[in-house]
Amino acid sequence: SQRVLPTRLPLAAALGAEPPPPERLGPYRVGELLGRGGMGRVFRAERADGVFEQQVAIKLMRRGFASEALAQQFAHERQILASLDHPNIARLLDGGTTEDGLPYFVMEFIEGQPIDLFCSTHKLSTIERLRLFRIVCSAVHYAHQNLVVHRDLKPSNILVTLQDGVSLPKVIDFGIAKVLSDSLTVAVSSRVGNLGTPLWMAPE
């Protein structure tokens, strides 16, 4: 299942008990919690308006992080996903705001495993692992061509699913990504502290 692991510092500090999410967000019925990230919680959800059936993942901003700066960063992630269209990057489907003002967005649901766990579970050979790695590099290259720098690439943010026997990696969680285009650059990360995952950060 889609996962967002609580590894960002310092935003992932424990906040105590959080209220349950709304039962409905737009046309979607909210289900189980899939994971927590630095700014949001991710839930499995399903289309519930009778128009068609669809499983999705919904990222909802955590109440304790609802400051103006972080709301801007959350909206920034949503805009980044809307600007990217690549088969190996999780797609944005919809977005909105709850009745009490918390932003959320709807993504494709990925039934997969982090890339390192997938490689171990399926006992992939070195050649098979390199093939997966090349696909991931293609997705990252596409993002870079669109002036998007992910800034938190790690195994838990690359999920791999099997489709008709073919391994399909998906890059997820652009929560602290930076857009180098003047029209979209949001200088939020410098104001909210040292975001990222220390184990996977570039030395600089």
Phi and psi in degrees as a GROMACS rama.xvg file:
@    title "Ramachandran Plot"
@    xaxis  label "Phi"
@    yaxis  label "Psi"
@TYPE xy
-66.3932  134.715  GLN-2
-131.093  142.299  ARG-3
-129.44  110.315  VAL-4
-90.9079  145.048  LEU-5
-80.8988  68.9959  PRO-6
-115.652  -0.735638  THR-7
-80.5074  144.512  ARG-8
-126.728  142.168  LEU-9
-93.261  6.37936  PRO-10
-69.0717  -15.9501  LEU-11
-89.5837  16.8182  ALA-12
-62.0532  146.742  ALA-13
-64.4068  136.174  ALA-14
-111.433  5.38311  LEU-15
84.9224  -168.723  GLY-16
-65.6267  135.943  ALA-17
-107.379  147.075  GLU-18
-67.0059  153.669  PRO-19
-66.1827  156.49  PRO-20
-73.6411  166.181  PRO-21
-60.4464  151.051  PRO-22
-67.4334  -31.1071  GLU-23
-129.894  141.198  ARG-24
-128.576  106.854  LEU-25
60.085  -132.774  GLY-26
-84.2057  7.61599  PRO-27
-106.238  137.841  TYR-28
-93.0956  123.177  ARG-29
-81.5257  134.876  VAL-30
-115.29  -135.483  GLY-31
-70.7566  152.061  GLU-32
-74.4279  127.237  LEU-33
-96.9532  -28.5858  LEU-34
174.46  169.108  GLY-35
-122.557  141.082  ARG-36
-119.813  -168.024  GLY-37
-61.9056  -37.0896  GLY-38
-120.365  -16.6536  MET-39
-141.443  166.758  GLY-40
-109.627  145.123  ARG-41
-114.316  129.613  VAL-42
-122.142  146.221  PHE-43
-74.4636  143.331  ARG-44
-148.108  165.794  ALA-45
-139.02  147.993  GLU-46
-63.6812  131.269  ARG-47
-131.682  17.1569  ALA-48
-97.8782  3.51904  ASP-49
80.8278  -1.73118  GLY-50
-72.8966  -47.5838  VAL-51
-161.155  166.932  PHE-52
-96.6178  138.256  GLU-53
-162.529  132.319  GLN-54
-92.7532  134.214  GLN-55
-137.971  171.816  VAL-56
-117.518  134.524  ALA-57
-117.399  126.916  ILE-58
-101.159  120.168  LYS-59
-116.668  129.522  LEU-60
-60.7742  136.838  MET-61
-72.413  136.922  ARG-62
-57.235  -39.4851  ARG-63
-68.121  -10.7276  GLY-64
-107.609  12.4925  PHE-65
-79.6787  54.4169  ALA-66
-89.3688  165.973  SER-67
-62.9085  -42.3468  GLU-68
-64.6175  -43.3111  ALA-69
-76.1112  -31.0915  LEU-70
-61.771  -36.7598  ALA-71
-66.167  -40.9064  GLN-72
-65.2547  -39.0054  GLN-73
-62.9696  -45.0549  PHE-74
-64.5625  -32.8263  ALA-75
-63.5053  -43.1841  HIS-76
-61.567  -42.7206  GLU-77
-61.5334  -41.4757  ARG-78
-67.474  -37.7003  GLN-79
-60.8343  -48.1861  ILE-80
-61.309  -37.0168  LEU-81
-65.4005  -26.7214  ALA-82
-87.1229  -9.88586  SER-83
-106.902  133.404  LEU-84
-136.461  90.0672  ASP-85
-143.02  138.403  HIS-86
-62.7762  -15.5675  PRO-87
-112.737  20.3148  ASN-88
-125.66  130.354  ILE-89
-55.3636  131.875  ALA-90
-87.8856  142.832  ARG-91
-84.2853  132.644  LEU-92
-109.604  -34.509  LEU-93
-166.628  175.371  ASP-94
-168.008  167.766  GLY-95
178.036  -162.527  GLY-96
-137.487  138.86  THR-97
-70.6623  169.504  THR-98
-61.4541  -28.359  GLU-99
-99.0446  18.503  ASP-100
91.3387  9.40014  GLY-101
-88.456  125.831  LEU-102
-74.8433  152.301  PRO-103
-147.628  160.901  TYR-104
-142.021  156.646  PHE-105
-109.1  128.701  VAL-106
-122.989  163.905  MET-107
-62.3119  142.321  GLU-108
-86.2768  129.931  PHE-109
-113.522  113.992  ILE-110
-88.9237  84.2914  GLU-111
-148.018  -174.285  GLY-112
-124.163  152.831  GLN-113
-54.2363  146.383  PRO-114
-59.8307  -36.1539  ILE-115
-69.171  -41.0479  ASP-116
-67.5422  -38.35  LEU-117
-61.0459  -45.3103  PHE-118
-62.2181  -39.7591  CYS-119
-71.5542  -45.3825  SER-120
-60.8432  -40.9811  THR-121
-94.9229  5.42  HIS-122
49.9288  51.1861  LYS-123
-70.4635  143.603  LEU-124
-74.9336  170.944  SER-125
-59.612  -42.1755  THR-126
-62.5714  -43.5224  ILE-127
-65.0189  -38.1055  GLU-128
-65.5124  -40.5078  ARG-129
-66.911  -33.8116  LEU-130
-63.1984  -43.1353  ARG-131
-61.7715  -44.104  LEU-132
-60.8863  -39.472  PHE-133
-63.9363  -38.1864  ARG-134
-65.7007  -43.4629  ILE-135
-61.4216  -43.1475  VAL-136
-60.8573  -36.122  CYS-137
-63.0391  -41.8906  SER-138
-66.0918  -43.1755  ALA-139
-65.7055  -39.5787  VAL-140
-61.4971  -41.6059  HIS-141
-60.2675  -44.2927  TYR-142
-60.3103  -43.0463  ALA-143
-64.8022  -35.9347  HIS-144
-62.379  -27.8926  GLN-145
-94.8914  15.5328  ASN-146
64.7956  28.3444  LEU-147
-107.373  123.16  VAL-148
-108.263  118.839  VAL-149
-63.4834  -50.3079  HIS-150
71.6481  4.10111  ARG-151
-147.153  43.3885  ASP-152
-73.348  125.457  LEU-153
-161.693  164.65  LYS-154
-54.1139  -40.1828  PRO-155
-71.3148  -12.5349  SER-156
-102.04  12.187  ASN-157
-129.413  101.472  ILE-158
-96.2367  141.561  LEU-159
-119.598  130.273  VAL-160
-124.11  158.583  THR-161
-101.023  125.376  LEU-162
-125.041  111.075  GLN-163
54.4771  38.9051  ASP-164
81.6724  1.08482  GLY-165
-105.066  133.212  VAL-166
-76.3174  124.47  SER-167
-124.334  105.214  LEU-168
-81.8894  148.421  PRO-169
-133.656  127.455  LYS-170
-84.2149  129.512  VAL-171
-125.412  175.19  ILE-172
60.1266  81.5962  ASP-173
-97.6085  32.5565  PHE-174
-61.0812  -31.5592  GLY-175
-119.185  20.5205  ILE-176
-64.0965  156.951  ALA-177
-125.062  135.107  LYS-178
-101.092  127.824  VAL-179
-86.5515  -5.72173  LEU-180
-72.9719  137.817  SER-181
-58.5912  -32.8769  ASP-182
-74.0455  -18.8618  SER-183
-122.696  -9.06366  LEU-184
-61.5658  129.327  THR-185
-123.097  115.155  VAL-186
-86.0903  63.9219  ALA-187
-96.1782  -39.8376  VAL-188
-58.7016  -34.305  SER-189
-70.2423  -17.5016  SER-190
-95.1867  -14.961  ARG-191
-112.252  10.4344  VAL-192
106.48  -170.581  GLY-193
-87.7993  92.8306  ASN-194
-85.6177  153.09  LEU-195
130.892  -174.351  GLY-196
-119.991  105.772  THR-197
-50.2343  -40.7982  PRO-198
-61.7226  -27.666  LEU-199
-111.08  5.06289  TRP-200
-74.2896  148.653  MET-201
-66.2382  146.772  ALA-202
-53.9224  -36.6891  PRO-203
